[in-house]
């Protein structure tokens, strides 16, 4: 009987709360609420996981949030943090696609409630055509190992799944997990360490290659698929780290050499071009949307690490003929790093052929280590370029990738603490304007991100869930059998 009375009291209390924007007797404030993450005025796709948030402050006892759609519908959340029902959130965002959600937050401190000024969340008319994201989780320090892993995360909810982790293959480093235009039916990755190699996954089959041969000095990394699925461009390089003392900087990452080659996955032959294998450093290849050219960054040979401040990358492109598997001879320079005293790195063309997104820093061909690295955009029709000020911060922005429909992109940022990279998503309209990015949603964001000491690395969209047998991959790595590539004459 006592429990029944308590249930009735709880039900009536929640009914009274749900009939208003805030609990009864709340003091109305003209200020916006302090919440984590900052989801005020962000733009999201319909069907995204709920944008749960925490009220900031040690004195917060309870949170109550009400969300109303401009096209109808409303949902609420109450408790230690705003934890919305996944199905209700999906229904609300779908109903309000192209509209907005108005969020009213009330916070209880002690015996009193405060209702804050509402804020908006905009629901984009552009649907995000992706099952989820793939990324690497790695310690932000500089030790070897540390439980590195490649993971995938559903964007519709909070479920995360391992693809390959160091626990399965101890002592190995895995990186550069790259699908073909976000479709993991074609996928490549690199394993470093003992029995290392390059994995090419096609037609449900994993093939392990040794791409180090003759003029190719190291295994392939920083990959890009040709849209046909036959070719993959890789950089072959050596990465080094140097540490600062007595400066407001941590480290400098540089490559002692870097060149580019293309792998023909049907013949396991390496295709070389003299323009991409000279004394300069060519890095971060990216095929154009139509596959007729290859973008990349290039910087002159320098005495490193001594001349690290002089590393200024230009963005170049070279023709590529998929029918014959050959490169053209003319190299175009789209952005000149030495002339502009900047470094243009990590070029990423949109899959619709309209935009070119890249990173700009004061120096280096390894932007994730540069505090001043920002995202820029170029219109490939006019070659007009501009900074994505909506997305940039005072800390590092880098490792960006496009969704298949070219209306969304994901990038990593150190904006929270200057150390840990987190993942942010933003949309682009038909004029190239980016929206305020939002942090990848989590069930309990404050608890998750403040207990998660890993850094997100090399994110990309996944059209479908990655279907890779981790145990078989681990056996293949430990077995060490590799197909040796040859150089096409």
FENFENNOR-V200047 format. One record per backbone hydrogen bond with DSSP energy under -1.0 kcal/mol. CO is the residue of the C=O (numbers start at 1). NH is the residue of the N-H. If there is no record, write none. Layout:
co->[CO	CO]
nh->[NH	NH]
This chain:
co->[1	2	3	4	5	6	7	8	9	10	11	12	13	14	17	23	27	31	34	36	37	39	42	44	45	50	53	54	57	62	63	64	65	66	67	68	69	73	75	77	79	82	85	86	87	88	89	90	91	92	94	96	99	100	101	102	103	104	105	106	107	108	108	109	112	113	114	115	119	120	121	122	123	128	131	132	133	134	135	136	137	138	148	149	150	150	151	152	153	155	159	161	164	165	165	169	173	175	178	180	182	183	183	186	187	188	189	190	191	192	193	197	198	199	200	201	202	205	207	208	209	210	213	221	224	226	230	231	232	233	234	235	236	238	240	242	250	252	254	257	258	259	261	262	263	264	268	269	270	271	273	274	276	281	283	286	288	292	293	294	295	296	297	298	299	302	303	305	307	308	311	313	314	315	315	316	317	318	319	321	321	326	332	335	336	337	337	343	345	348	350	354	355	356	357	358	359	360	361	366	367	370	373	374	375	376	377	378	379	384	386	387	388	388	396	398	401	403	407	408	409	410	411	412	413	414	421	422	423	424	425	426	427	429	433	436	438	444	445	446	455	457	460	462	462	469	470	471	472	473	474	475	476	483	486]
nh->[5	6	7	8	9	10	11	12	13	14	15	16	17	18	20	26	115	117	56	54	39	42	122	124	48	52	82	36	60	108	79	106	77	104	75	102	72	69	67	65	63	53	89	90	91	92	93	94	95	96	97	99	123	70	121	68	119	66	116	64	114	61	62	112	109	27	107	29	103	41	101	44	98	130	155	462	153	460	151	457	149	455	166	137	163	164	135	161	133	49	154	152	150	168	169	172	192	190	188	183	463	180	186	180	201	178	199	175	197	173	196	191	209	189	207	187	205	202	200	483	198	485	216	235	233	229	265	226	263	224	261	221	259	256	254	252	244	242	240	238	282	236	234	271	232	268	486	264	488	262	276	277	260	299	297	295	291	320	288	318	286	316	283	314	281	304	307	308	310	311	364	344	298	334	335	296	332	294	328	325	326	321	317	315	340	341	342	361	359	357	353	380	350	378	348	376	345	374	343	369	370	373	397	360	388	358	386	356	383	379	377	389	391	392	414	412	410	406	428	403	426	401	424	398	422	418	456	413	440	411	438	409	435	432	429	43	425	448	449	450	138	136	134	131	132	473	474	475	476	477	478	479	480	210	270]
